[in-house]
Amino acid sequence: MCDVERLISTGENEEIEFKENFDFNGILETAVAFANKRGGVILVGVRNNGAVVGVQIGRETLRDWANRISQNTDPPVIPELEVEEVNGKKVLCIKIDEYPVKPVMFRGRAYLRAGSSNKRLNAREIAELYYRSIRHSWDYITVNAGLDEVDFGVVGKFVEAAKSRGRLNVPDGEDLETVLEKLELVRDGEPTRALILLFGNDPQKYFPHAVVRIARFRGSEIEDDITIDGNLVNQVDEALKFIRKHINVRFRIGGKAQREEVWDYPPEALREAVINAVAHRDYAEPDEVQIKILDDRIIFWNPGKLPFELKVEDLYKPHPSKPRNKLIAKVFYYSGHIEKWGSGIGRILRALGEYNLPEPRFEEVFGGFQVTFYRDVYTEDHLRNLGLNDRQIRAVLYVKEKGSITNKEYQELFKVSRQTATRDLGSLVKLGIFERVEKGKYKLKTQHESNMSQP
């Protein structure tokens, strides 16, 4: 049984769609979208708001719609059709199963269910959907090149590192080409795209856009920049060196009187952000990974949006690993660059939290995925450079610790009149440091909302 009433009470979502009438294009697009995702149910005779209006249905109607769906989808989708009555009105239930090999198309177009709507896929997304359905990825395809294009010295170092971490079991004496074949990095004697990118002598010969561009900005002017090529591990290492060169580090005495380095941003978070950008980017797109270092933030952008199964809001909670480039991700895991599947974003959030820095901003913008880290600009030195008086500086540091301050608290802390407190707090609001959240109460603006900037 379809259990129409239960489905209506659930509402439209990734697996349920309401149709008021027999909308041919709408039903076929949704059938294809369901077949390309996890399957779903189309209820015909139900308005978007869940009101049942019913439809006229006979035996011929059922047979006709089963034929129309199968004949207009490629490969053919075979639906299950049932009719149920709700309050004396007939509702047609069209059940669509997930199709094993994707994409399924309608009139040469592929659709994918996203929330309660259908998304039309472009050529790149269709290719990615196909690779995923056959449990492969873009980097699995072979390159028309010989193994002389591979730096076996680098391969050997990788194998030793993976063995020392206990992540790769290689029998003594096994030759490196056999190891690469077992890792699926070599197929039928030819290197895969992953192998060239990871261990090639000159990966940019085959993939010229597989580089990382980094720039240090001072205001709107570029102070220093670099384009990093070579294999992917080299790109990660060199990118981190450049970033460290252009951010500040100070020292503090830690446990056992040892000196500890404290950077503007936690090294662990920087490392994870760079690895994610390099390992999970879309290499089919003709763009580079771009990193911008500004006075108050660092922006990491890579070509390619999140995998179909993930939304931006999912990143702030535990989520499964969905690597776009499965072979590249596997090698990064074996080498220790990826500590644990699906843990990278969590490590970033935890590391920034331990540094008392704001949460990063995750966005799908400019056809790619972007992560922004925000520096703690609410330091005593910087606040003094902005021209704040001693009371205002102490007030900002107070709010950093306590979370908020009221006009009355300001008066009591600094032994000033209400008029002075109002003037000081108003100035902090104008500078974009505080925001007024309710009558007489102020808190710090999140740094990506603030109009503050470092000198």
C-alpha positions as CSV (number, residue, x, y, z in Angstrom):
1,M,0.0,0.0,0.0
2,C,1.1,3.5,-0.8
3,D,-0.3,5.0,2.4
4,V,-1.2,8.3,0.8
5,E,-2.4,10.0,4.0
6,R,0.9,9.4,5.7
7,L,2.8,10.7,2.7
8,I,0.7,13.8,2.6
9,S,1.2,14.5,6.3
10,T,5.0,14.2,5.7
11,G,4.9,16.8,3.0
12,E,7.0,17.3,-0.1
13,N,10.7,16.4,0.3
14,E,13.5,14.6,-1.5
15,E,11.3,11.5,-1.9
16,I,7.8,12.9,-2.1
17,E,6.2,15.1,-4.7
18,F,2.6,16.4,-5.0
19,K,0.9,17.0,-8.4
20,E,-2.6,18.6,-8.6
21,N,-3.2,17.1,-12.0
22,F,-1.7,15.0,-14.8
23,D,1.2,17.4,-15.7
24,F,3.2,15.4,-18.2
25,N,6.4,17.4,-18.2
26,G,6.4,17.8,-14.4
27,I,5.7,14.2,-13.7
28,L,8.4,13.0,-16.1
29,E,11.0,15.4,-14.8
30,T,10.3,14.3,-11.2
31,A,10.3,10.6,-12.2
32,V,13.8,11.1,-13.7
33,A,15.0,13.2,-10.6
34,F,13.8,10.4,-8.3
35,A,15.5,7.7,-10.4
36,N,18.8,9.6,-10.3
37,K,18.6,10.0,-6.5
38,R,17.1,7.5,-4.0
39,G,13.7,6.9,-5.6
40,G,10.5,8.5,-4.5
41,V,6.7,8.8,-4.8
42,I,4.6,11.2,-6.9
43,L,1.1,11.7,-5.7
44,V,-1.3,13.0,-8.5
45,G,-4.4,14.7,-7.2
46,V,-2.8,16.5,-4.3
47,R,-2.0,20.2,-4.3
48,N,1.3,21.6,-3.1
49,N,-0.2,22.5,0.3
50,G,-1.3,18.9,0.8
51,A,-5.0,19.4,0.0
52,V,-6.5,16.4,-1.8
53,V,-8.4,17.4,-5.0
54,G,-8.5,14.0,-6.6
55,V,-8.2,12.9,-10.3
56,Q,-10.3,10.9,-12.7
57,I,-8.6,7.5,-13.1
58,G,-9.5,4.3,-15.0
59,R,-7.6,1.2,-16.0
60,E,-6.6,2.8,-19.2
61,T,-5.2,5.8,-17.3
62,L,-2.9,3.5,-15.3
63,R,-1.7,1.6,-18.3
64,D,-1.2,4.8,-20.3
65,W,0.9,6.5,-17.6
66,A,3.0,3.5,-17.0
67,N,3.8,3.4,-20.7
68,R,4.4,7.2,-21.0
69,I,6.9,7.1,-18.2
70,S,8.8,4.1,-19.5
71,Q,8.7,5.2,-23.1
72,N,9.9,8.8,-22.4
73,T,12.8,8.0,-20.1
74,D,16.2,6.8,-21.1
75,P,17.0,4.2,-19.9
76,P,13.4,3.2,-19.4
77,V,12.0,3.7,-15.9
78,I,9.3,1.2,-14.9
79,P,7.0,2.7,-12.3
80,E,4.6,1.1,-9.9
81,L,1.2,2.7,-9.9
82,E,-1.6,2.4,-7.3
83,V,-4.8,4.2,-6.7
84,E,-6.0,5.1,-3.2
85,E,-9.1,7.0,-2.0
86,V,-8.8,9.8,0.5
87,N,-12.2,11.2,1.7
88,G,-13.9,9.8,-1.4
89,K,-11.3,11.3,-3.8
90,K,-8.9,9.2,-5.9
91,V,-5.2,9.8,-5.7
92,L,-2.7,8.2,-8.1
93,C,0.5,7.0,-6.4
94,I,3.5,6.7,-8.8
95,K,6.4,4.9,-7.1
96,I,9.8,5.3,-8.8
97,D,12.8,3.2,-7.7
98,E,16.4,4.4,-7.8
99,Y,18.0,3.4,-11.1
100,P,21.3,1.5,-10.6
101,V,23.3,3.1,-13.5
102,K,22.8,6.8,-13.9
103,P,21.9,9.2,-15.4
104,V,18.3,8.6,-16.4
105,M,17.1,11.3,-18.8
106,F,13.9,12.8,-20.1
107,R,14.1,14.4,-23.6
108,G,17.9,14.4,-23.4
109,R,18.0,16.1,-20.0
110,A,19.0,14.8,-16.6
111,Y,17.4,15.9,-13.4
112,L,18.3,15.3,-9.8
113,R,16.2,15.6,-6.7
114,A,17.4,18.4,-4.4
115,G,15.1,19.0,-1.4
116,S,11.6,19.3,-2.7
117,S,12.5,20.4,-6.2
118,N,14.2,19.0,-9.3
119,K,17.6,20.3,-10.4
120,R,18.6,20.1,-14.1
121,L,22.2,18.9,-14.4
122,N,24.9,20.3,-16.6
123,A,27.4,18.2,-18.5
124,R,29.9,18.1,-15.7
125,E,27.3,17.1,-13.2
126,I,26.0,14.4,-15.5
127,A,29.5,12.9,-15.8
128,E,30.0,13.0,-12.0
129,L,26.7,11.3,-11.5
130,Y,27.7,8.6,-13.9
131,Y,31.1,8.0,-12.3
132,R,29.4,7.7,-8.9
133,S,26.8,5.3,-10.1
134,I,29.6,2.9,-11.3
135,R,31.5,3.5,-8.1
136,H,34.3,5.3,-9.9
137,S,35.3,8.9,-10.1
138,W,36.9,11.3,-12.6
139,D,40.4,10.4,-11.4
140,Y,39.9,6.7,-12.2
141,I,40.1,7.3,-16.0
142,T,43.5,6.4,-17.6
143,V,45.8,8.9,-19.4
144,N,47.3,8.1,-22.8
145,A,50.8,8.1,-21.3
146,G,53.5,5.7,-20.3
147,L,54.7,4.9,-16.8
148,D,57.9,6.8,-17.6
149,E,55.8,9.9,-16.8
150,V,55.7,8.8,-13.2
151,D,58.3,9.8,-10.5
152,F,58.8,6.4,-8.9
153,G,61.1,8.0,-6.3
154,V,58.1,9.9,-4.9
155,V,56.0,6.7,-5.2
156,G,58.6,4.9,-3.1
157,K,58.5,7.5,-0.4
158,F,54.7,7.4,-0.3
159,V,54.7,3.6,0.1
160,E,57.2,3.7,3.0
161,A,55.2,6.5,4.7
162,A,51.9,4.5,4.3
163,K,53.5,1.3,5.6
164,S,55.0,3.1,8.6
165,R,51.5,4.4,9.5
166,G,50.1,0.9,9.2
167,R,47.7,2.0,6.5
168,L,49.1,0.0,3.6
169,N,50.2,-3.6,3.7
170,V,52.9,-4.2,1.0
171,P,54.8,-7.5,1.0
172,D,58.6,-7.2,1.1
173,G,60.1,-7.1,-2.3
174,E,56.9,-6.3,-4.2
175,D,57.7,-3.9,-7.0
176,L,56.2,-0.4,-7.1
177,E,54.3,-1.0,-10.4
178,T,52.4,-3.9,-8.8
179,V,51.6,-1.7,-5.8
180,L,50.2,1.0,-8.0
181,E,48.1,-1.6,-9.9
182,K,46.6,-2.9,-6.6
183,L,45.8,0.7,-5.6
184,E,44.1,1.0,-9.1
185,L,46.4,3.9,-9.9
186,V,47.6,1.9,-12.9
187,R,45.1,0.0,-15.1
188,D,46.0,-2.1,-18.2
189,G,49.5,-0.8,-18.0
190,E,48.4,2.9,-18.2
191,P,48.5,5.6,-15.5
192,T,45.3,7.0,-14.2
193,R,44.6,10.7,-13.9
194,A,45.1,10.3,-10.2
195,L,48.5,8.8,-10.6
196,I,49.7,11.6,-12.9
197,L,48.4,14.2,-10.5
198,L,49.8,12.6,-7.4
199,F,53.1,11.2,-8.7
200,G,53.7,12.6,-12.2
201,N,56.9,14.2,-13.3
202,D,55.0,17.0,-14.9
203,P,51.2,16.8,-14.1
204,Q,50.6,20.2,-15.7
205,K,51.6,18.7,-19.1
206,Y,48.2,16.9,-19.0
207,F,46.3,19.1,-16.6
208,P,47.5,22.7,-17.0
209,H,44.9,24.0,-14.5
210,A,45.9,21.7,-11.8
211,V,47.8,24.4,-9.8
212,V,47.3,26.5,-6.7
213,R,47.4,30.3,-6.9
214,I,48.0,32.2,-3.7
215,A,48.2,35.9,-3.1
216,R,48.8,38.1,0.0
217,F,46.7,41.2,-0.2
218,R,47.4,44.5,1.5
219,G,44.2,46.3,1.2
220,S,43.2,45.8,-2.5
221,E,46.8,45.6,-3.7
222,I,48.7,42.3,-4.2
223,E,51.8,42.4,-2.0
224,D,53.1,38.9,-2.9
225,D,51.8,36.0,-4.9
226,I,52.8,32.6,-6.2
227,T,51.5,29.9,-8.6
228,I,52.4,26.4,-7.3
229,D,52.5,23.4,-9.7
230,G,54.1,20.0,-9.5
231,N,52.4,17.0,-7.9
232,L,49.5,17.4,-5.4
233,V,51.5,16.7,-2.3
234,N,54.1,19.4,-3.4
235,Q,51.2,21.8,-3.9
236,V,49.9,21.2,-0.4
237,D,53.4,21.6,1.2
238,E,54.3,24.7,-0.7
239,A,50.9,26.4,-0.2
240,L,51.3,25.9,3.6
241,K,54.8,27.4,3.5
242,F,53.6,30.5,1.7
243,I,50.7,30.9,4.1
244,R,52.9,30.6,7.1
245,K,55.3,33.2,5.6
246,H,52.4,35.7,5.5
247,I,50.7,35.2,8.8
248,N,51.9,36.2,12.3
249,V,53.2,33.9,15.0
250,R,53.9,34.7,18.6
251,F,55.3,32.6,21.4
252,R,54.0,31.8,24.9
253,I,55.3,29.6,27.7
254,G,53.3,26.4,27.9
255,G,53.5,23.3,30.1
256,K,56.9,22.4,31.5
257,A,58.1,26.0,30.7
258,Q,58.3,25.1,27.0
259,R,57.8,27.8,24.4
260,E,54.8,27.3,22.2
261,E,54.0,28.9,18.8
262,V,50.7,30.6,18.5
263,W,49.8,31.5,14.9
264,D,47.0,33.8,13.7
265,Y,45.2,30.6,12.6
266,P,45.7,27.1,13.9
267,P,48.1,25.1,11.7
268,E,45.8,22.1,11.8
269,A,42.9,24.1,10.3
270,L,45.1,25.6,7.6
271,R,46.4,22.2,6.7
272,E,42.9,20.7,6.4
273,A,41.6,23.6,4.3
274,V,44.4,23.3,1.8
275,I,44.2,19.5,1.6
276,N,40.4,19.7,1.1
277,A,40.8,22.3,-1.7
278,V,43.5,20.3,-3.5
279,A,42.1,16.7,-3.0
280,H,38.4,17.4,-3.5
281,R,38.4,20.0,-6.2
282,D,36.8,19.4,-9.6
283,Y,39.8,18.8,-11.9
284,A,37.5,18.7,-14.9
285,E,36.9,22.4,-14.5
286,P,39.5,24.8,-16.2
287,D,40.2,26.8,-13.0
288,E,42.9,26.8,-10.3
289,V,42.6,26.5,-6.6
290,Q,42.8,30.1,-5.3
291,I,43.8,31.2,-1.8
292,K,43.7,34.8,-0.7
293,I,45.4,36.0,2.4
294,L,43.9,39.3,3.7
295,D,44.6,41.2,6.9
296,D,41.6,39.9,8.7
297,R,40.8,36.6,6.9
298,I,42.0,33.8,4.6
299,I,39.8,32.6,1.7
300,F,40.2,29.2,0.2
301,W,38.3,28.6,-3.1
302,N,38.3,25.5,-5.3
303,P,36.5,24.6,-8.5
304,G,33.5,22.3,-8.0
305,K,30.6,22.6,-5.6
306,L,29.8,20.1,-2.9
307,P,28.8,16.6,-3.8
308,F,25.1,16.1,-4.7
309,E,24.4,14.4,-1.3
310,L,25.7,17.3,0.8
311,K,24.4,20.7,1.6
312,V,26.4,23.6,3.2
313,E,24.5,23.3,6.4
314,D,25.5,19.6,6.7
315,L,29.1,20.6,7.1
316,Y,28.5,22.0,10.6
317,K,27.5,18.6,11.9
318,P,28.8,15.0,11.6
319,H,28.5,13.9,7.9
320,P,29.6,11.0,5.7
321,S,32.7,11.3,3.5
322,K,31.8,11.9,-0.1
323,P,35.1,12.3,-2.0
324,R,34.8,13.6,-5.5
325,N,38.2,12.1,-6.4
326,K,38.2,8.7,-4.8
327,L,41.7,7.6,-5.8
328,I,43.3,10.9,-4.8
329,A,41.5,10.8,-1.5
330,K,42.6,7.2,-0.9
331,V,46.3,8.1,-1.4
332,F,46.0,11.1,0.8
333,Y,44.5,8.9,3.5
334,Y,47.3,6.3,3.2
335,S,50.0,9.0,3.3
336,G,48.5,10.5,6.5
337,H,47.4,13.8,4.9
338,I,43.8,12.8,5.6
339,E,43.6,11.5,9.2
340,K,40.2,9.9,9.1
341,W,37.4,9.7,6.5
342,G,35.0,12.5,6.8
343,S,36.9,14.2,9.6
344,G,38.4,17.2,7.9
345,I,35.7,19.8,8.4
346,G,35.2,18.7,12.0
347,R,38.9,19.1,12.6
348,I,38.8,22.6,11.2
349,L,35.8,23.6,13.4
350,R,37.5,22.1,16.5
351,A,40.9,23.8,15.8
352,L,39.4,27.2,15.2
353,G,37.2,26.8,18.4
354,E,40.3,25.9,20.5
355,Y,41.9,29.2,19.2
356,N,38.8,31.1,20.2
357,L,38.3,32.1,16.5
358,P,34.9,32.6,14.8
359,E,33.4,29.7,12.9
360,P,34.5,29.5,9.3
361,R,32.1,30.4,6.5
362,F,31.3,27.7,4.0
363,E,29.8,28.8,0.7
364,E,29.0,27.5,-2.8
365,V,30.0,30.6,-4.9
366,F,31.4,31.3,-8.3
367,G,30.9,27.8,-9.5
368,G,33.0,26.3,-6.7
369,F,33.3,25.8,-2.9
370,Q,34.7,28.5,-0.6
371,V,35.9,28.4,3.0
372,T,36.8,31.6,4.9
373,F,38.7,31.7,8.1
374,Y,38.4,34.9,10.2
375,R,41.3,36.2,12.3
376,D,40.7,37.5,15.8
377,V,40.9,41.2,15.2
378,Y,39.5,42.1,18.6
379,T,43.0,42.3,20.2
380,E,44.0,45.1,22.5
381,D,46.7,46.4,20.1
382,H,44.4,46.5,17.1
383,L,41.6,48.1,19.1
384,R,44.0,50.8,20.3
385,N,45.1,51.4,16.7
386,L,41.5,52.0,15.8
387,G,41.5,54.9,18.2
388,L,39.3,53.3,21.0
389,N,39.7,54.7,24.5
390,D,40.7,52.5,27.4
391,R,37.1,52.0,28.5
392,Q,36.0,50.9,25.1
393,I,39.0,48.5,24.8
394,R,38.2,47.0,28.2
395,A,34.5,46.7,27.2
396,V,35.4,44.8,24.0
397,L,37.6,42.4,26.0
398,Y,34.8,42.1,28.6
399,V,32.3,41.1,25.9
400,K,34.7,38.6,24.3
401,E,34.7,36.8,27.7
402,K,31.1,37.4,28.9
403,G,29.2,37.4,25.6
404,S,27.4,40.8,26.0
405,I,27.3,44.0,28.0
406,T,24.4,46.4,28.9
407,N,24.5,50.1,29.2
408,K,24.1,49.8,33.0
409,E,27.0,47.3,33.3
410,Y,29.1,49.7,31.3
411,Q,28.3,52.6,33.7
412,E,29.1,50.4,36.7
413,L,32.3,48.9,35.3
414,F,33.9,52.2,34.4
415,K,32.2,54.6,36.8
416,V,30.7,56.8,34.1
417,S,27.4,58.5,33.5
418,R,24.6,57.0,31.3
419,Q,25.3,59.7,28.7
420,T,29.0,58.7,28.5
421,A,28.2,55.0,28.3
422,T,25.7,55.6,25.6
423,R,28.2,57.7,23.6
424,D,31.0,55.1,24.0
425,L,28.7,52.2,23.0
426,G,27.3,54.1,20.1
427,S,30.7,54.7,18.8
428,L,31.5,50.9,19.0
429,V,28.3,50.2,17.0
430,K,29.3,52.7,14.3
431,L,32.7,51.1,14.0
432,G,31.0,47.8,13.4
433,I,32.5,46.2,16.5
434,F,29.3,46.0,18.6
435,E,25.7,45.4,17.5
436,R,22.7,46.2,19.6
437,V,20.7,43.1,20.2
438,E,18.0,44.5,22.4
439,K,17.3,47.6,24.4
440,G,20.5,48.6,26.2
441,K,22.3,45.3,25.5
442,Y,25.2,44.9,23.1
443,K,27.3,42.0,21.8
444,L,30.2,41.6,19.4
445,K,29.4,41.4,15.7
446,T,30.6,38.2,14.1
447,Q,33.8,39.1,12.3
448,H,32.5,38.3,8.8
449,E,29.6,40.7,9.5
450,S,31.8,43.4,10.9
451,N,33.1,46.3,8.8
452,M,36.4,46.3,10.7
453,S,39.6,45.7,8.9
454,Q,43.2,45.4,9.9
455,P,45.5,48.2,8.9
